[in-house]
């Protein structure tokens, strides 16, 4: 059975370190920016993430792109 995927939507996720646990392990928080066009290039998404990270009060630890796809039988 052949399956293909169709892009549905995408979002940008910026992960910030908000502190540490009692054991000294880092605690992280996700900030999601929805409404990203699935056709946006990774370079453009990264540039937007860098611009947004400059506006955040906590340093950004990770930048991620989250893509949602619909799987359909071809």
CHARMM internal coordinates of N, CA and C (Angstrom, degrees):
IC EDIT
DIST 1 N 1 CA 1.4550
DIST 1 CA 1 C 1.5308
ANGL 1 N 1 CA 1 C 107.57
DIST 1 C 2 N 1.3101
ANGL 1 CA 1 C 2 N 116.09
DIHE 1 N 1 CA 1 C 2 N 126.14
DIST 2 N 2 CA 1.4654
ANGL 1 C 2 N 2 CA 121.41
DIHE 1 CA 1 C 2 N 2 CA 177.68
DIST 2 CA 2 C 1.5227
ANGL 2 N 2 CA 2 C 109.69
DIHE 1 C 2 N 2 CA 2 C -90.73
DIST 2 C 3 N 1.3170
ANGL 2 CA 2 C 3 N 115.01
DIHE 2 N 2 CA 2 C 3 N 139.76
DIST 3 N 3 CA 1.4614
ANGL 2 C 3 N 3 CA 121.37
DIHE 2 CA 2 C 3 N 3 CA -179.52
DIST 3 CA 3 C 1.5198
ANGL 3 N 3 CA 3 C 108.24
DIHE 2 C 3 N 3 CA 3 C -128.65
DIST 3 C 4 N 1.3124
ANGL 3 CA 3 C 4 N 115.31
DIHE 3 N 3 CA 3 C 4 N 138.78
DIST 4 N 4 CA 1.4666
ANGL 3 C 4 N 4 CA 119.71
DIHE 3 CA 3 C 4 N 4 CA 174.71
DIST 4 CA 4 C 1.5233
ANGL 4 N 4 CA 4 C 108.47
DIHE 3 C 4 N 4 CA 4 C -123.70
DIST 4 C 5 N 1.3287
ANGL 4 CA 4 C 5 N 114.98
DIHE 4 N 4 CA 4 C 5 N 161.53
DIST 5 N 5 CA 1.4602
ANGL 4 C 5 N 5 CA 118.55
DIHE 4 CA 4 C 5 N 5 CA 179.88
DIST 5 CA 5 C 1.5136
ANGL 5 N 5 CA 5 C 109.91
DIHE 4 C 5 N 5 CA 5 C -118.53
DIST 5 C 6 N 1.3248
ANGL 5 CA 5 C 6 N 114.64
DIHE 5 N 5 CA 5 C 6 N 142.52
DIST 6 N 6 CA 1.4578
ANGL 5 C 6 N 6 CA 122.53
DIHE 5 CA 5 C 6 N 6 CA 177.61
DIST 6 CA 6 C 1.5230
ANGL 6 N 6 CA 6 C 108.40
DIHE 5 C 6 N 6 CA 6 C -118.27
DIST 6 C 7 N 1.3479
ANGL 6 CA 6 C 7 N 117.67
DIHE 6 N 6 CA 6 C 7 N 124.13
DIST 7 N 7 CA 1.4638
ANGL 6 C 7 N 7 CA 119.67
DIHE 6 CA 6 C 7 N 7 CA 178.37
DIST 7 CA 7 C 1.5271
ANGL 7 N 7 CA 7 C 111.27
DIHE 6 C 7 N 7 CA 7 C -61.87
DIST 7 C 8 N 1.3285
ANGL 7 CA 7 C 8 N 116.58
DIHE 7 N 7 CA 7 C 8 N 133.59
DIST 8 N 8 CA 1.4578
ANGL 7 C 8 N 8 CA 121.82
DIHE 7 CA 7 C 8 N 8 CA 179.50
DIST 8 CA 8 C 1.5271
ANGL 8 N 8 CA 8 C 110.14
DIHE 7 C 8 N 8 CA 8 C -107.10
DIST 8 C 9 N 1.3238
ANGL 8 CA 8 C 9 N 117.19
DIHE 8 N 8 CA 8 C 9 N -54.70
DIST 9 N 9 CA 1.4650
ANGL 8 C 9 N 9 CA 121.43
DIHE 8 CA 8 C 9 N 9 CA 176.89
DIST 9 CA 9 C 1.5208
ANGL 9 N 9 CA 9 C 109.18
DIHE 8 C 9 N 9 CA 9 C -160.45
DIST 9 C 10 N 1.3161
ANGL 9 CA 9 C 10 N 115.17
DIHE 9 N 9 CA 9 C 10 N 175.44
DIST 10 N 10 CA 1.4624
ANGL 9 C 10 N 10 CA 120.44
DIHE 9 CA 9 C 10 N 10 CA -179.73
DIST 10 CA 10 C 1.5178
ANGL 10 N 10 CA 10 C 108.69
DIHE 9 C 10 N 10 CA 10 C -149.41
DIST 10 C 11 N 1.3237
ANGL 10 CA 10 C 11 N 115.58
DIHE 10 N 10 CA 10 C 11 N 160.13
DIST 11 N 11 CA 1.4604
ANGL 10 C 11 N 11 CA 120.38
DIHE 10 CA 10 C 11 N 11 CA 176.22
DIST 11 CA 11 C 1.5243
ANGL 11 N 11 CA 11 C 109.12
DIHE 10 C 11 N 11 CA 11 C -144.77
DIST 11 C 12 N 1.3132
ANGL 11 CA 11 C 12 N 114.32
DIHE 11 N 11 CA 11 C 12 N 160.19
DIST 12 N 12 CA 1.4527
ANGL 11 C 12 N 12 CA 122.44
DIHE 11 CA 11 C 12 N 12 CA 177.53
DIST 12 CA 12 C 1.5184
ANGL 12 N 12 CA 12 C 107.52
DIHE 11 C 12 N 12 CA 12 C -104.99
DIST 12 C 13 N 1.3209
ANGL 12 CA 12 C 13 N 117.51
DIHE 12 N 12 CA 12 C 13 N 131.89
DIST 13 N 13 CA 1.4640
ANGL 12 C 13 N 13 CA 121.77
DIHE 12 CA 12 C 13 N 13 CA 179.62
DIST 13 CA 13 C 1.5266
ANGL 13 N 13 CA 13 C 109.16
DIHE 12 C 13 N 13 CA 13 C -119.84
DIST 13 C 14 N 1.3270
ANGL 13 CA 13 C 14 N 115.22
DIHE 13 N 13 CA 13 C 14 N 123.56
DIST 14 N 14 CA 1.4529
ANGL 13 C 14 N 14 CA 121.68
DIHE 13 CA 13 C 14 N 14 CA 173.55
DIST 14 CA 14 C 1.5209
ANGL 14 N 14 CA 14 C 107.45
DIHE 13 C 14 N 14 CA 14 C -109.00
DIST 14 C 15 N 1.3147
ANGL 14 CA 14 C 15 N 116.94
DIHE 14 N 14 CA 14 C 15 N 126.93
DIST 15 N 15 CA 1.4585
ANGL 14 C 15 N 15 CA 122.58
DIHE 14 CA 14 C 15 N 15 CA -178.01
DIST 15 CA 15 C 1.5252
ANGL 15 N 15 CA 15 C 108.04
DIHE 14 C 15 N 15 CA 15 C -106.63
DIST 15 C 16 N 1.3410
ANGL 15 CA 15 C 16 N 115.94
DIHE 15 N 15 CA 15 C 16 N 124.40
DIST 16 N 16 CA 1.4611
ANGL 15 C 16 N 16 CA 121.16
DIHE 15 CA 15 C 16 N 16 CA 179.04
DIST 16 CA 16 C 1.5198
ANGL 16 N 16 CA 16 C 109.71
DIHE 15 C 16 N 16 CA 16 C -116.79
DIST 16 C 17 N 1.3243
ANGL 16 CA 16 C 17 N 115.44
DIHE 16 N 16 CA 16 C 17 N 148.29
DIST 17 N 17 CA 1.4637
ANGL 16 C 17 N 17 CA 119.99
DIHE 16 CA 16 C 17 N 17 CA 174.89
DIST 17 CA 17 C 1.5141
ANGL 17 N 17 CA 17 C 107.62
DIHE 16 C 17 N 17 CA 17 C -88.83
DIST 17 C 18 N 1.3377
ANGL 17 CA 17 C 18 N 115.45
DIHE 17 N 17 CA 17 C 18 N 119.77
DIST 18 N 18 CA 1.4627
ANGL 17 C 18 N 18 CA 120.97
DIHE 17 CA 17 C 18 N 18 CA -175.10
DIST 18 CA 18 C 1.5180
ANGL 18 N 18 CA 18 C 113.08
DIHE 17 C 18 N 18 CA 18 C -97.20
DIST 18 C 19 N 1.3123
ANGL 18 CA 18 C 19 N 117.50
DIHE 18 N 18 CA 18 C 19 N -6.61
DIST 19 N 19 CA 1.4593
ANGL 18 C 19 N 19 CA 120.80
DIHE 18 CA 18 C 19 N 19 CA -178.91
DIST 19 CA 19 C 1.5101
ANGL 19 N 19 CA 19 C 110.18
DIHE 18 C 19 N 19 CA 19 C 156.22
DIST 19 C 20 N 1.3291
ANGL 19 CA 19 C 20 N 115.30
DIHE 19 N 19 CA 19 C 20 N -156.95
DIST 20 N 20 CA 1.4593
ANGL 19 C 20 N 20 CA 121.04
DIHE 19 CA 19 C 20 N 20 CA 178.81
DIST 20 CA 20 C 1.5234
ANGL 20 N 20 CA 20 C 109.63
DIHE 19 C 20 N 20 CA 20 C -133.76
DIST 20 C 21 N 1.3207
ANGL 20 CA 20 C 21 N 114.79
DIHE 20 N 20 CA 20 C 21 N 156.17
DIST 21 N 21 CA 1.4601
ANGL 20 C 21 N 21 CA 120.74
DIHE 20 CA 20 C 21 N 21 CA 177.35
DIST 21 CA 21 C 1.5241
ANGL 21 N 21 CA 21 C 109.26
DIHE 20 C 21 N 21 CA 21 C -81.03
DIST 21 C 22 N 1.3210
ANGL 21 CA 21 C 22 N 116.28
DIHE 21 N 21 CA 21 C 22 N 176.46
DIST 22 N 22 CA 1.4613
ANGL 21 C 22 N 22 CA 121.35
DIHE 21 CA 21 C 22 N 22 CA 177.73
DIST 22 CA 22 C 1.5311
ANGL 22 N 22 CA 22 C 111.26
DIHE 21 C 22 N 22 CA 22 C -62.50
DIST 22 C 23 N 1.3301
ANGL 22 CA 22 C 23 N 116.64
DIHE 22 N 22 CA 22 C 23 N -25.22
DIST 23 N 23 CA 1.4665
ANGL 22 C 23 N 23 CA 121.44
DIHE 22 CA 22 C 23 N 23 CA 178.44
DIST 23 CA 23 C 1.5273
ANGL 23 N 23 CA 23 C 112.05
DIHE 22 C 23 N 23 CA 23 C -86.47
DIST 23 C 24 N 1.3186
ANGL 23 CA 23 C 24 N 116.65
DIHE 23 N 23 CA 23 C 24 N -0.29
DIST 24 N 24 CA 1.4574
ANGL 23 C 24 N 24 CA 120.31
DIHE 23 CA 23 C 24 N 24 CA 179.73
DIST 24 CA 24 C 1.5156
ANGL 24 N 24 CA 24 C 114.79
DIHE 23 C 24 N 24 CA 24 C 86.61
DIST 24 C 25 N 1.3305
ANGL 24 CA 24 C 25 N 116.80
DIHE 24 N 24 CA 24 C 25 N 8.05
DIST 25 N 25 CA 1.4632
ANGL 24 C 25 N 25 CA 120.70
DIHE 24 CA 24 C 25 N 25 CA 178.74
DIST 25 CA 25 C 1.5253
ANGL 25 N 25 CA 25 C 109.22
DIHE 24 C 25 N 25 CA 25 C -85.04
DIST 25 C 26 N 1.3269
ANGL 25 CA 25 C 26 N 117.60
DIHE 25 N 25 CA 25 C 26 N 146.46
DIST 26 N 26 CA 1.4619
ANGL 25 C 26 N 26 CA 119.60
DIHE 25 CA 25 C 26 N 26 CA -178.42
DIST 26 CA 26 C 1.5290
ANGL 26 N 26 CA 26 C 112.37
DIHE 25 C 26 N 26 CA 26 C -69.42
DIST 26 C 27 N 1.3367
ANGL 26 CA 26 C 27 N 115.78
DIHE 26 N 26 CA 26 C 27 N 143.98
DIST 27 N 27 CA 1.4649
ANGL 26 C 27 N 27 CA 122.62
DIHE 26 CA 26 C 27 N 27 CA 173.49
DIST 27 CA 27 C 1.5210
ANGL 27 N 27 CA 27 C 106.80
DIHE 26 C 27 N 27 CA 27 C -107.10
DIST 27 C 28 N 1.3293
ANGL 27 CA 27 C 28 N 115.76
DIHE 27 N 27 CA 27 C 28 N 135.62
DIST 28 N 28 CA 1.4556
ANGL 27 C 28 N 28 CA 121.03
DIHE 27 CA 27 C 28 N 28 CA -177.45
DIST 28 CA 28 C 1.5209
ANGL 28 N 28 CA 28 C 110.90
DIHE 27 C 28 N 28 CA 28 C -119.95
DIST 28 C 29 N 1.3257
ANGL 28 CA 28 C 29 N 115.28
DIHE 28 N 28 CA 28 C 29 N 154.82
DIST 29 N 29 CA 1.4608
ANGL 28 C 29 N 29 CA 121.78
DIHE 28 CA 28 C 29 N 29 CA 175.38
DIST 29 CA 29 C 1.5231
ANGL 29 N 29 CA 29 C 107.96
DIHE 28 C 29 N 29 CA 29 C -133.75
DIST 29 C 30 N 1.3346
ANGL 29 CA 29 C 30 N 115.60
DIHE 29 N 29 CA 29 C 30 N 137.52
DIST 30 N 30 CA 1.4622
ANGL 29 C 30 N 30 CA 121.63
DIHE 29 CA 29 C 30 N 30 CA 177.93
DIST 30 CA 30 C 1.5145
ANGL 30 N 30 CA 30 C 110.37
DIHE 29 C 30 N 30 CA 30 C -92.86
DIST 30 C 31 N 1.3141
ANGL 30 CA 30 C 31 N 115.95
DIHE 30 N 30 CA 30 C 31 N 138.73
DIST 31 N 31 CA 1.4651
ANGL 30 C 31 N 31 CA 122.91
DIHE 30 CA 30 C 31 N 31 CA 170.59
DIST 31 CA 31 C 1.5182
ANGL 31 N 31 CA 31 C 106.08
DIHE 30 C 31 N 31 CA 31 C -119.62
DIST 31 C 32 N 1.3342
ANGL 31 CA 31 C 32 N 116.69
DIHE 31 N 31 CA 31 C 32 N 113.17
DIST 32 N 32 CA 1.4581
ANGL 31 C 32 N 32 CA 121.37
DIHE 31 CA 31 C 32 N 32 CA -178.07
DIST 32 CA 32 C 1.5178
ANGL 32 N 32 CA 32 C 110.82
DIHE 31 C 32 N 32 CA 32 C -102.24
DIST 32 C 33 N 1.3197
ANGL 32 CA 32 C 33 N 115.39
DIHE 32 N 32 CA 32 C 33 N 135.85
DIST 33 N 33 CA 1.4594
ANGL 32 C 33 N 33 CA 123.19
DIHE 32 CA 32 C 33 N 33 CA 175.98
DIST 33 CA 33 C 1.5208
ANGL 33 N 33 CA 33 C 106.64
DIHE 32 C 33 N 33 CA 33 C -116.91
DIST 33 C 34 N 1.3261
ANGL 33 CA 33 C 34 N 115.39
DIHE 33 N 33 CA 33 C 34 N 106.29
DIST 34 N 34 CA 1.4641
ANGL 33 C 34 N 34 CA 121.22
DIHE 33 CA 33 C 34 N 34 CA -174.61
DIST 34 CA 34 C 1.5187
ANGL 34 N 34 CA 34 C 111.13
DIHE 33 C 34 N 34 CA 34 C -88.84
DIST 34 C 35 N 1.3131
ANGL 34 CA 34 C 35 N 115.53
DIHE 34 N 34 CA 34 C 35 N 169.37
DIST 35 N 35 CA 1.4540
ANGL 34 C 35 N 35 CA 121.07
DIHE 34 CA 34 C 35 N 35 CA 176.83
DIST 35 CA 35 C 1.5171
ANGL 35 N 35 CA 35 C 113.57
DIHE 34 C 35 N 35 CA 35 C 89.84
DIST 35 C 36 N 1.3113
ANGL 35 CA 35 C 36 N 116.78
DIHE 35 N 35 CA 35 C 36 N 14.54
DIST 36 N 36 CA 1.4566
ANGL 35 C 36 N 36 CA 121.21
DIHE 35 CA 35 C 36 N 36 CA 177.84
DIST 36 CA 36 C 1.5241
ANGL 36 N 36 CA 36 C 108.50
DIHE 35 C 36 N 36 CA 36 C -71.52
DIST 36 C 37 N 1.3144
ANGL 36 CA 36 C 37 N 116.81
DIHE 36 N 36 CA 36 C 37 N 135.15
DIST 37 N 37 CA 1.4623
ANGL 36 C 37 N 37 CA 119.63
DIHE 36 CA 36 C 37 N 37 CA 177.75
DIST 37 CA 37 C 1.5270
ANGL 37 N 37 CA 37 C 109.04
DIHE 36 C 37 N 37 CA 37 C -70.15
DIST 37 C 38 N 1.3300
ANGL 37 CA 37 C 38 N 117.54
DIHE 37 N 37 CA 37 C 38 N 131.51
DIST 38 N 38 CA 1.4678
ANGL 37 C 38 N 38 CA 119.14
DIHE 37 CA 37 C 38 N 38 CA 177.95
DIST 38 CA 38 C 1.5250
ANGL 38 N 38 CA 38 C 112.59
DIHE 37 C 38 N 38 CA 38 C -59.02
DIST 38 C 39 N 1.3286
ANGL 38 CA 38 C 39 N 117.14
DIHE 38 N 38 CA 38 C 39 N -24.43
DIST 39 N 39 CA 1.4638
ANGL 38 C 39 N 39 CA 120.74
DIHE 38 CA 38 C 39 N 39 CA -178.96
DIST 39 CA 39 C 1.5263
ANGL 39 N 39 CA 39 C 113.08
DIHE 38 C 39 N 39 CA 39 C -82.71
DIST 39 C 40 N 1.3292
ANGL 39 CA 39 C 40 N 118.58
DIHE 39 N 39 CA 39 C 40 N -5.08
DIST 40 N 40 CA 1.4653
ANGL 39 C 40 N 40 CA 121.55
DIHE 39 CA 39 C 40 N 40 CA -179.91
DIST 40 CA 40 C 1.5287
ANGL 40 N 40 CA 40 C 109.86
DIHE 39 C 40 N 40 CA 40 C -63.19
DIST 40 C 41 N 1.3213
ANGL 40 CA 40 C 41 N 116.26
DIHE 40 N 40 CA 40 C 41 N 138.44
DIST 41 N 41 CA 1.4633
ANGL 40 C 41 N 41 CA 119.97
DIHE 40 CA 40 C 41 N 41 CA 179.77
DIST 41 CA 41 C 1.5264
ANGL 41 N 41 CA 41 C 110.05
DIHE 40 C 41 N 41 CA 41 C -75.41
DIST 41 C 42 N 1.3126
ANGL 41 CA 41 C 42 N 115.49
DIHE 41 N 41 CA 41 C 42 N 155.05
DIST 42 N 42 CA 1.4646
ANGL 41 C 42 N 42 CA 120.23
DIHE 41 CA 41 C 42 N 42 CA 178.27
DIST 42 CA 42 C 1.5256
ANGL 42 N 42 CA 42 C 111.10
DIHE 41 C 42 N 42 CA 42 C -61.66
DIST 42 C 43 N 1.3221
ANGL 42 CA 42 C 43 N 117.21
DIHE 42 N 42 CA 42 C 43 N -34.92
DIST 43 N 43 CA 1.4634
ANGL 42 C 43 N 43 CA 121.22
DIHE 42 CA 42 C 43 N 43 CA 178.88
DIST 43 CA 43 C 1.5246
ANGL 43 N 43 CA 43 C 110.81
DIHE 42 C 43 N 43 CA 43 C -63.56
DIST 43 C 44 N 1.3342
ANGL 43 CA 43 C 44 N 117.01
DIHE 43 N 43 CA 43 C 44 N -42.78
DIST 44 N 44 CA 1.4651
ANGL 43 C 44 N 44 CA 120.74
DIHE 43 CA 43 C 44 N 44 CA 178.83
DIST 44 CA 44 C 1.5263
ANGL 44 N 44 CA 44 C 111.49
DIHE 43 C 44 N 44 CA 44 C -67.98
DIST 44 C 45 N 1.3085
ANGL 44 CA 44 C 45 N 116.62
DIHE 44 N 44 CA 44 C 45 N -38.52
DIST 45 N 45 CA 1.4655
ANGL 44 C 45 N 45 CA 120.74
DIHE 44 CA 44 C 45 N 45 CA 178.23
DIST 45 CA 45 C 1.5270
ANGL 45 N 45 CA 45 C 109.71
DIHE 44 C 45 N 45 CA 45 C -64.51
DIST 45 C 46 N 1.3267
ANGL 45 CA 45 C 46 N 116.86
DIHE 45 N 45 CA 45 C 46 N -42.18
DIST 46 N 46 CA 1.4628
ANGL 45 C 46 N 46 CA 120.60
DIHE 45 CA 45 C 46 N 46 CA 179.73
DIST 46 CA 46 C 1.5261
ANGL 46 N 46 CA 46 C 111.07
DIHE 45 C 46 N 46 CA 46 C -65.72
DIST 46 C 47 N 1.3300
ANGL 46 CA 46 C 47 N 116.74
DIHE 46 N 46 CA 46 C 47 N -40.08
DIST 47 N 47 CA 1.4682
ANGL 46 C 47 N 47 CA 120.37
DIHE 46 CA 46 C 47 N 47 CA 178.25
DIST 47 CA 47 C 1.5271
ANGL 47 N 47 CA 47 C 110.50
DIHE 46 C 47 N 47 CA 47 C -62.87
DIST 47 C 48 N 1.3245
ANGL 47 CA 47 C 48 N 117.08
DIHE 47 N 47 CA 47 C 48 N -41.51
DIST 48 N 48 CA 1.4637
ANGL 47 C 48 N 48 CA 120.78
DIHE 47 CA 47 C 48 N 48 CA 177.31
DIST 48 CA 48 C 1.5283
ANGL 48 N 48 CA 48 C 110.50
DIHE 47 C 48 N 48 CA 48 C -64.27
DIST 48 C 49 N 1.3257
ANGL 48 CA 48 C 49 N 116.68
DIHE 48 N 48 CA 48 C 49 N -39.74
DIST 49 N 49 CA 1.4644
ANGL 48 C 49 N 49 CA 121.00
DIHE 48 CA 48 C 49 N 49 CA 178.93
DIST 49 CA 49 C 1.5219
ANGL 49 N 49 CA 49 C 110.97
DIHE 48 C 49 N 49 CA 49 C -63.23
DIST 49 C 50 N 1.3141
ANGL 49 CA 49 C 50 N 117.06
DIHE 49 N 49 CA 49 C 50 N -41.48
DIST 50 N 50 CA 1.4646
ANGL 49 C 50 N 50 CA 119.99
DIHE 49 CA 49 C 50 N 50 CA 178.23
DIST 50 CA 50 C 1.5244
ANGL 50 N 50 CA 50 C 110.99
DIHE 49 C 50 N 50 CA 50 C -63.66
DIST 50 C 51 N 1.3345
ANGL 50 CA 50 C 51 N 116.73
DIHE 50 N 50 CA 50 C 51 N -40.65
DIST 51 N 51 CA 1.4648
ANGL 50 C 51 N 51 CA 120.15
DIHE 50 CA 50 C 51 N 51 CA 178.75
DIST 51 CA 51 C 1.5278
ANGL 51 N 51 CA 51 C 110.68
DIHE 50 C 51 N 51 CA 51 C -64.62
DIST 51 C 52 N 1.3256
ANGL 51 CA 51 C 52 N 117.03
DIHE 51 N 51 CA 51 C 52 N -44.08
DIST 52 N 52 CA 1.4647
ANGL 51 C 52 N 52 CA 120.90
DIHE 51 CA 51 C 52 N 52 CA 179.67
DIST 52 CA 52 C 1.5233
ANGL 52 N 52 CA 52 C 111.90
DIHE 51 C 52 N 52 CA 52 C -67.44
DIST 52 C 53 N 1.3204
ANGL 52 CA 52 C 53 N 117.21
DIHE 52 N 52 CA 52 C 53 N -35.59
DIST 53 N 53 CA 1.4660
ANGL 52 C 53 N 53 CA 119.53
DIHE 52 CA 52 C 53 N 53 CA -178.23
DIST 53 CA 53 C 1.5241
ANGL 53 N 53 CA 53 C 111.13
DIHE 52 C 53 N 53 CA 53 C -64.77
DIST 53 C 54 N 1.3277
ANGL 53 CA 53 C 54 N 117.18
DIHE 53 N 53 CA 53 C 54 N -27.77
DIST 54 N 54 CA 1.4547
ANGL 53 C 54 N 54 CA 120.19
DIHE 53 CA 53 C 54 N 54 CA 176.55
DIST 54 CA 54 C 1.5173
ANGL 54 N 54 CA 54 C 113.04
DIHE 53 C 54 N 54 CA 54 C -68.98
DIST 54 C 55 N 1.3208
ANGL 54 CA 54 C 55 N 117.51
DIHE 54 N 54 CA 54 C 55 N -18.70
DIST 55 N 55 CA 1.4607
ANGL 54 C 55 N 55 CA 122.42
DIHE 54 CA 54 C 55 N 55 CA -179.79
DIST 55 CA 55 C 1.5314
ANGL 55 N 55 CA 55 C 112.75
DIHE 54 C 55 N 55 CA 55 C -93.74
DIST 55 C 56 N 1.3129
ANGL 55 CA 55 C 56 N 117.09
DIHE 55 N 55 CA 55 C 56 N -8.77
DIST 56 N 56 CA 1.4616
ANGL 55 C 56 N 56 CA 120.57
DIHE 55 CA 55 C 56 N 56 CA -175.27
DIST 56 CA 56 C 1.5245
ANGL 56 N 56 CA 56 C 110.59
DIHE 55 C 56 N 56 CA 56 C -87.89
DIST 56 C 57 N 1.3270
ANGL 56 CA 56 C 57 N 115.58
DIHE 56 N 56 CA 56 C 57 N 148.48
DIST 57 N 57 CA 1.4666
ANGL 56 C 57 N 57 CA 120.42
DIHE 56 CA 56 C 57 N 57 CA -177.88
DIST 57 CA 57 C 1.5252
ANGL 57 N 57 CA 57 C 112.42
DIHE 56 C 57 N 57 CA 57 C -78.03
DIST 57 C 58 N 1.3252
ANGL 57 CA 57 C 58 N 117.62
DIHE 57 N 57 CA 57 C 58 N -24.30
DIST 58 N 58 CA 1.4649
ANGL 57 C 58 N 58 CA 121.83
DIHE 57 CA 57 C 58 N 58 CA 178.76
DIST 58 CA 58 C 1.5249
ANGL 58 N 58 CA 58 C 109.54
DIHE 57 C 58 N 58 CA 58 C -108.57
DIST 58 C 59 N 1.3273
ANGL 58 CA 58 C 59 N 117.86
DIHE 58 N 58 CA 58 C 59 N 149.33
DIST 59 N 59 CA 1.4645
ANGL 58 C 59 N 59 CA 119.30
DIHE 58 CA 58 C 59 N 59 CA 179.13
DIST 59 CA 59 C 1.5295
ANGL 59 N 59 CA 59 C 111.39
DIHE 58 C 59 N 59 CA 59 C -68.32
DIST 59 C 60 N 1.3113
ANGL 59 CA 59 C 60 N 115.39
DIHE 59 N 59 CA 59 C 60 N 144.39
DIST 60 N 60 CA 1.4625
ANGL 59 C 60 N 60 CA 121.48
DIHE 59 CA 59 C 60 N 60 CA 179.90
DIST 60 CA 60 C 1.5228
ANGL 60 N 60 CA 60 C 108.98
DIHE 59 C 60 N 60 CA 60 C -84.80
DIST 60 C 61 N 1.3365
ANGL 60 CA 60 C 61 N 115.88
DIHE 60 N 60 CA 60 C 61 N 126.08
DIST 61 N 61 CA 1.4647
ANGL 60 C 61 N 61 CA 121.80
DIHE 60 CA 60 C 61 N 61 CA -179.62
DIST 61 CA 61 C 1.5192
ANGL 61 N 61 CA 61 C 112.16
DIHE 60 C 61 N 61 CA 61 C -90.46
DIST 61 C 62 N 1.3437
ANGL 61 CA 61 C 62 N 115.79
DIHE 61 N 61 CA 61 C 62 N -35.41
DIST 62 N 62 CA 1.4667
ANGL 61 C 62 N 62 CA 120.68
DIHE 61 CA 61 C 62 N 62 CA -177.40
DIST 62 CA 62 C 1.5150
ANGL 62 N 62 CA 62 C 109.82
DIHE 61 C 62 N 62 CA 62 C -144.66
DIST 62 C 63 N 1.3121
ANGL 62 CA 62 C 63 N 114.76
DIHE 62 N 62 CA 62 C 63 N 148.69
DIST 63 N 63 CA 1.4599
ANGL 62 C 63 N 63 CA 122.71
DIHE 62 CA 62 C 63 N 63 CA 173.41
DIST 63 CA 63 C 1.5204
ANGL 63 N 63 CA 63 C 106.50
DIHE 62 C 63 N 63 CA 63 C -119.99
DIST 63 C 64 N 1.3338
ANGL 63 CA 63 C 64 N 116.47
DIHE 63 N 63 CA 63 C 64 N 128.85
DIST 64 N 64 CA 1.4602
ANGL 63 C 64 N 64 CA 120.12
DIHE 63 CA 63 C 64 N 64 CA -179.31
DIST 64 CA 64 C 1.5202
ANGL 64 N 64 CA 64 C 110.07
DIHE 63 C 64 N 64 CA 64 C -135.89
DIST 64 C 65 N 1.3007
ANGL 64 CA 64 C 65 N 114.34
DIHE 64 N 64 CA 64 C 65 N 149.12
DIST 65 N 65 CA 1.4596
ANGL 64 C 65 N 65 CA 121.78
DIHE 64 CA 64 C 65 N 65 CA 172.21
DIST 65 CA 65 C 1.5244
ANGL 65 N 65 CA 65 C 106.09
DIHE 64 C 65 N 65 CA 65 C -111.12
DIST 65 C 66 N 1.3281
ANGL 65 CA 65 C 66 N 116.45
DIHE 65 N 65 CA 65 C 66 N 128.49
DIST 66 N 66 CA 1.4590
ANGL 65 C 66 N 66 CA 121.67
DIHE 65 CA 65 C 66 N 66 CA -179.00
DIST 66 CA 66 C 1.5233
ANGL 66 N 66 CA 66 C 107.49
DIHE 65 C 66 N 66 CA 66 C -113.23
DIST 66 C 67 N 1.3382
ANGL 66 CA 66 C 67 N 115.70
DIHE 66 N 66 CA 66 C 67 N 113.45
DIST 67 N 67 CA 1.4638
ANGL 66 C 67 N 67 CA 121.48
DIHE 66 CA 66 C 67 N 67 CA -179.25
DIST 67 CA 67 C 1.5192
ANGL 67 N 67 CA 67 C 110.13
DIHE 66 C 67 N 67 CA 67 C -104.09
DIST 67 C 68 N 1.3324
ANGL 67 CA 67 C 68 N 116.18
DIHE 67 N 67 CA 67 C 68 N 136.36
DIST 68 N 68 CA 1.4588
ANGL 67 C 68 N 68 CA 122.27
DIHE 67 CA 67 C 68 N 68 CA 175.61
DIST 68 CA 68 C 1.5264
ANGL 68 N 68 CA 68 C 106.87
DIHE 67 C 68 N 68 CA 68 C -109.71
DIST 68 C 69 N 1.3245
ANGL 68 CA 68 C 69 N 115.27
DIHE 68 N 68 CA 68 C 69 N 125.64
DIST 69 N 69 CA 1.4594
ANGL 68 C 69 N 69 CA 121.07
DIHE 68 CA 68 C 69 N 69 CA -179.88
DIST 69 CA 69 C 1.5188
ANGL 69 N 69 CA 69 C 109.84
DIHE 68 C 69 N 69 CA 69 C -125.05
DIST 69 C 70 N 1.3088
ANGL 69 CA 69 C 70 N 115.75
DIHE 69 N 69 CA 69 C 70 N 147.91
DIST 70 N 70 CA 1.4588
ANGL 69 C 70 N 70 CA 121.37
DIHE 69 CA 69 C 70 N 70 CA 173.98
DIST 70 CA 70 C 1.5225
ANGL 70 N 70 CA 70 C 107.15
DIHE 69 C 70 N 70 CA 70 C -99.63
DIST 70 C 71 N 1.3196
ANGL 70 CA 70 C 71 N 116.30
DIHE 70 N 70 CA 70 C 71 N 128.71
DIST 71 N 71 CA 1.4575
ANGL 70 C 71 N 71 CA 120.96
DIHE 70 CA 70 C 71 N 71 CA 177.41
DIST 71 CA 71 C 1.5184
ANGL 71 N 71 CA 71 C 109.24
DIHE 70 C 71 N 71 CA 71 C -94.65
DIST 71 C 72 N 1.3241
ANGL 71 CA 71 C 72 N 115.59
DIHE 71 N 71 CA 71 C 72 N 130.22
DIST 72 N 72 CA 1.4628
ANGL 71 C 72 N 72 CA 120.74
DIHE 71 CA 71 C 72 N 72 CA -179.58
DIST 72 CA 72 C 1.5239
ANGL 72 N 72 CA 72 C 109.24
DIHE 71 C 72 N 72 CA 72 C -132.70
DIST 72 C 73 N 1.3049
ANGL 72 CA 72 C 73 N 114.53
DIHE 72 N 72 CA 72 C 73 N 148.77
DIST 73 N 73 CA 1.4607
ANGL 72 C 73 N 73 CA 119.69
DIHE 72 CA 72 C 73 N 73 CA 176.61
DIST 73 CA 73 C 1.5184
ANGL 73 N 73 CA 73 C 108.60
DIHE 72 C 73 N 73 CA 73 C -73.36
DIST 73 C 74 N 1.3085
ANGL 73 CA 73 C 74 N 115.67
DIHE 73 N 73 CA 73 C 74 N 129.24
DIST 74 N 74 CA 1.4737
ANGL 73 C 74 N 74 CA 120.36
DIHE 73 CA 73 C 74 N 74 CA -177.35
DIST 74 CA 74 C 1.5100
ANGL 74 N 74 CA 74 C 111.32
DIHE 73 C 74 N 74 CA 74 C -86.24
END
COOR INIT
IC SEED 1 N 1 CA 1 C
IC BUILD
